[in-house]
Amino acid sequence: MITVKTISDLRQVRADLPYQVGLVPTMGFLHGGHLSLVDKAREECASVVASIFVNPTQFGPKEDFGAYPRDIPQDLKLLEQHGVDVVWIPETEQMYPPGFQTWVKVEELSRHLEGEMRPGHFQGVTTVVTKLFTAVQPDKAYFGQKDAQQSVVIKRMVTDLNLPVEIVVCPIKREPDGLAMSSRNVYLNPDERKAAPVLIRALKKAENAFLHGANDAEQLREIMIETIENESLASVQYVSCANPDTLEELTGSIQRGLLSMAVNFRKTRLIDNVLIGK
Amino acid sequence: MITVKTISDLRQVRADLPYQVGLVPTMGFLHGGHLSLVDKAREECASVVASIFVNPTQFGPKEDFGAYPRDIPQDLKLLEQHGVDVVWIPETEQMYPPGFQTWVKVEELSRHLEGEMRPGHFQGVTTVVTKLFTAVQPDKAYFGQKDAQQSVVIKRMVTDLNLPVEIVVCPIKREPDGLAMSSRNVYLNPDERKAAPVLIRALKKAENAFLHGANDAEQLREIMIETIENESLASVQYVSCANPDTLEELTGSIQRGLLSMAVNFRKTRLIDNVLIGK
């Protein structure tokens, strides 16, 4: 496994990688979710590149950029174990040179859900992903369904900019009790950790209701809110039953939908989602 | 010379082009200015690609997108004569697919001068240029100094997005009477055409004053305004003496500057510029 930092080193290494090249972009502090992306890339591609970059521009000024967990030595060990060929650890000064002022923006899709709660978040994501794609020139890139909106936004960006990369979205990986794996789960104290599966419980409860005929979007949102509100440590930031393509909130009876939510546990914000219908 | 329309055809042809590949992006209706870019690319690169695309998103709603002059057969003849290897004529539907909503924006530099007069113009330019670069993957790309701000904005974008392309800016080509070559010059009626060299006269007058010790930015702007106002068919939209790097308007005594202006002749808007100092 080769580790590079500068873009010029990356380009040099990239030039010799056999086709196809799969990229797994990460912010490090890797868990089973990330590793499932690596495994999928390893299965599908001749070459696997992983990037580790805690991208400052996708964090709001009051968010957890400084506190975001980091453990590069452990990450490198895991990536090597999972057969990654190249790890790129970009330097912030090269990603955001002095005077930086160029942003890639996906307009409508970035306005909903996470974008509404985290202004500027997707502008940071789409800009850094464009830069990762431009530097690595992957044939495929792997993202997790956990960040459902992110995948929709990035797919739109790839279409709109005609980027020659296929976006592969992999299923959410969960802890044995159903909590979606996230680097931010380490923020939870033991009580919060115990309460955190309330997100998937709420999603599953709405999904079950839907499977048993409750197909009214508002009712499904109410089921989720009610479930979360029964958990005293949890407080709902939003719940959503949205069109999976446009991310617009649905009303009335639905045939398919993206159920999603953001829930706060004191200072820890967790998200989760489930796709329902066909 | 090969002519392609779709991005997939372009990519196929591109894959076989010997290094280095030079790109000359144009909106067609080619004149000596464009051809000087082609000649420069031909001189410096093993392969020369030219694109012809009247990019709708860089025109304002009240601007001349519909009226913009077009003559593809003549363009192809000229490009062939000047030794271009590949001409790419993108289709609007492929450049702007249904639901298109992704924009590349260079923020501060796009706000001044042309950007102030033409809101959204540079967002259209930087988005389409990103797409041209992504599709063609040129090693070098050639732009004219006539659109001085455009070159500054695109260079910033290339730095910020770490695009692997070198931007080459070529000098303004002028008619025998000094009028900067422009596809829009055909809009001028004979009287206006006769009056149009007032732009370069005004710029030269300010430059001469500067060379003779008049280094006050405000005074230089006044010289330019006065010259234009003496021409009854011309009306000033703006004159500027700006920092050539930041494009911010200068005040007080200066050592170097970008003198630039936009001048209206009835419905025809002309721009020109001169760099002064070192």
HADDOCK unambig.tbl for C-alpha pairs under 7 A between the chains (distance, minus, plus):
assign (segid A and resid 96 and name CA) (segid B and resid 160 and name CA) 6.78 0.50 0.50
assign (segid A and resid 97 and name CA) (segid B and resid 160 and name CA) 6.76 0.50 0.50
assign (segid A and resid 100 and name CA) (segid B and resid 160 and name CA) 5.69 0.50 0.50
assign (segid A and resid 101 and name CA) (segid B and resid 106 and name CA) 5.51 0.50 0.50
assign (segid A and resid 101 and name CA) (segid B and resid 107 and name CA) 5.49 0.50 0.50
assign (segid A and resid 101 and name CA) (segid B and resid 108 and name CA) 6.83 0.50 0.50
assign (segid A and resid 102 and name CA) (segid B and resid 104 and name CA) 6.89 0.50 0.50
assign (segid A and resid 102 and name CA) (segid B and resid 105 and name CA) 5.41 0.50 0.50
assign (segid A and resid 102 and name CA) (segid B and resid 106 and name CA) 4.26 0.50 0.50
assign (segid A and resid 102 and name CA) (segid B and resid 107 and name CA) 6.28 0.50 0.50
assign (segid A and resid 102 and name CA) (segid B and resid 157 and name CA) 5.81 0.50 0.50
assign (segid A and resid 102 and name CA) (segid B and resid 160 and name CA) 5.97 0.50 0.50
assign (segid A and resid 103 and name CA) (segid B and resid 104 and name CA) 5.68 0.50 0.50
assign (segid A and resid 103 and name CA) (segid B and resid 105 and name CA) 5.22 0.50 0.50
assign (segid A and resid 103 and name CA) (segid B and resid 106 and name CA) 6.54 0.50 0.50
assign (segid A and resid 104 and name CA) (segid B and resid 102 and name CA) 6.89 0.50 0.50
assign (segid A and resid 104 and name CA) (segid B and resid 103 and name CA) 5.67 0.50 0.50
assign (segid A and resid 104 and name CA) (segid B and resid 104 and name CA) 4.49 0.50 0.50
assign (segid A and resid 104 and name CA) (segid B and resid 105 and name CA) 6.38 0.50 0.50
assign (segid A and resid 105 and name CA) (segid B and resid 102 and name CA) 5.42 0.50 0.50
assign (segid A and resid 105 and name CA) (segid B and resid 103 and name CA) 5.21 0.50 0.50
assign (segid A and resid 105 and name CA) (segid B and resid 104 and name CA) 6.38 0.50 0.50
assign (segid A and resid 106 and name CA) (segid B and resid 101 and name CA) 5.51 0.50 0.50
assign (segid A and resid 106 and name CA) (segid B and resid 102 and name CA) 4.26 0.50 0.50
assign (segid A and resid 106 and name CA) (segid B and resid 103 and name CA) 6.52 0.50 0.50
assign (segid A and resid 107 and name CA) (segid B and resid 101 and name CA) 5.48 0.50 0.50
assign (segid A and resid 107 and name CA) (segid B and resid 102 and name CA) 6.28 0.50 0.50
assign (segid A and resid 108 and name CA) (segid B and resid 101 and name CA) 6.84 0.50 0.50
assign (segid A and resid 131 and name CA) (segid B and resid 161 and name CA) 5.50 0.50 0.50
assign (segid A and resid 131 and name CA) (segid B and resid 162 and name CA) 6.73 0.50 0.50
assign (segid A and resid 134 and name CA) (segid B and resid 163 and name CA) 6.62 0.50 0.50
assign (segid A and resid 157 and name CA) (segid B and resid 102 and name CA) 5.81 0.50 0.50
assign (segid A and resid 160 and name CA) (segid B and resid 96 and name CA) 6.79 0.50 0.50
assign (segid A and resid 160 and name CA) (segid B and resid 97 and name CA) 6.76 0.50 0.50
assign (segid A and resid 160 and name CA) (segid B and resid 100 and name CA) 5.67 0.50 0.50
assign (segid A and resid 160 and name CA) (segid B and resid 102 and name CA) 5.96 0.50 0.50
assign (segid A and resid 161 and name CA) (segid B and resid 131 and name CA) 5.49 0.50 0.50
assign (segid A and resid 162 and name CA) (segid B and resid 131 and name CA) 6.72 0.50 0.50
assign (segid A and resid 163 and name CA) (segid B and resid 134 and name CA) 6.62 0.50 0.50
